[in-house]
C-alpha cells in the first residue's frame, strides 16, 4: 500500500476545499488536496454555480475596492445601494425560518467581506451581476436584493482561479482521488485512506479537512432522507457529491446536524441531463418565474411567483415543482416580460415553445390541461392590479386580488404576443443535512466534543441552512468556513501565522 505524508489533508476540490487548502498553506503547512473527480471535472459543485457571492457592504466604495476596474460610466450608471450585516443576518434567519445556528450565521456574515478581499488577493476576480440581479430602471442599473457581485467566469472561473492559486502556493493536488476511510484512533484523526488513480493509498496528516459536498448526487440517500420522489430529481451540479465525506465522519462518531430532509432545489430545465454539464454550468436554471406565472400539468398555478425577490425564493421552489403531477411545470410569459429573462433562457439546450396566441402556445405544451390553463390565465389577468406601477428593481406591490394563490409582486397580465413557455422540473443543488461543527470548524462527536484533527467546511456542514437560503450565500459560506478550517488545521499541525 502506498503512503503519502502532509501536515494537512483536504478532501474535496471545490471552493470550500481550496480556500481551506490555501489558508493552511499560508500558515506554513504542507497541504494536499484529494479531488475525487478527474481534472476536467474538478471543482465540485462550485464549477456549476453562477458564481454569485453574498457579502456585507456598507457603501459603494466597498464594491469599488473589490472591482477596481469598474469604468466611470459603469459607476455612474449603477446604483449599488448597500447590504448591511443586519440585513444579511436577517435574510439568513428568515430564509431558514429562524432555525439557523446563530453563532455560525454570525460568523458567516461578519467574515463575508474580509473573505472576498482575501480571495481577490489570491487571484479571484469579481464583477457586478448586472444581467442577473440588477434590472435597469430609468436608465440606471439598480441592485437591491443583496446579491451584487459574482466571480468572473462564473463558477468555472472561480474554480480555475483557485486552482491557479493552489499551484502558485505549492499545494499538491491529486485527481481521481476518492477518499474511503478516515485514519482514526483514540487520539483523533491522522489522515485518510484513499483510492488514487485506482491504487489504495494511505495519506497521513496531522489534520484532515472534509470539504467534499453533500449527498445530492446519491439517489438512494436523497430518497432515504429527503423523501419519496427525490430519486426523480435532476442533479444541478457534480456527479461526485454522494455523501462520502459525511459517511466517513459518521462512522467514527461524528454528530449529524441540520436539515437532513431539506435541500437547495431550483427550477431546472425539464430535459436537462441527470447531472450538471461543465460546459453549460448554471445555464439550465430557470429563475425568472417572478416575471410570469407557473402552471402544472393540471393547468393550475401552485405557488406565489412574486412572494419575494427571486434570489430569496428560487432555492425552495424546486421542491414545490417536484411535488406537482409528473414532477414538472411550465413558466409562461408574454412580450412584456421577455426582455427581462436571464441569459440562461437563451441557451441552445432549452425546453421552450413560442407562439403568437395563447391557444397556439398551449397546444404545444405536452401533458398539460389546456382548457384549464386558459381559464387560469384569464382569472389571473382579471385579478392583476392596474393601480400599482410595475418595477422589477423592488418589491413593487403590484399583485393580484381575489385569487386563492396570490401573486404578491410583479404581476402583469399575460395578453401581449408573442408568448413563450419554458418547461421546468426540480434541480437539486446541495443537501442541507451534514456534520456538526464548532465555530472553529472542528467536527463534533456525539458527545459534543471536537474530534481532534478533524475539520469540515462547505456543503457537508449542517446547521446553517434550513428549508431555503439567500442566493449567493452558499459560496460565501464555503469560503468563510474553508478559511477557518484551514487555519484551525494548520494550527493543529503546529503551524501559526
PyMOL commands that set and color helices and strands:
alter all, ss='L'
color gray80, all
select helices_A, chain A and resi 15-26+39-41+44-48+60-66+72-76+85-95+102-121+130-133+154-169+219-226+230-232+244-251+281-284+289-291+310-312+314-322+325-327+335-338+343-346+358-363+370-383+458-460+473-492
alter helices_A, ss='H'
color red, helices_A
select strands_A, chain A and resi 2-11+31-34+52-53+78-79+126-128+136-137+140-142+149-151+172-174+177-185+188-196+199-210+234-235+256-269+293-295+329-333+352-355+419-435+442-444+450-456
alter strands_A, ss='S'
color yellow, strands_A
deselect
rebuild
show_as cartoon
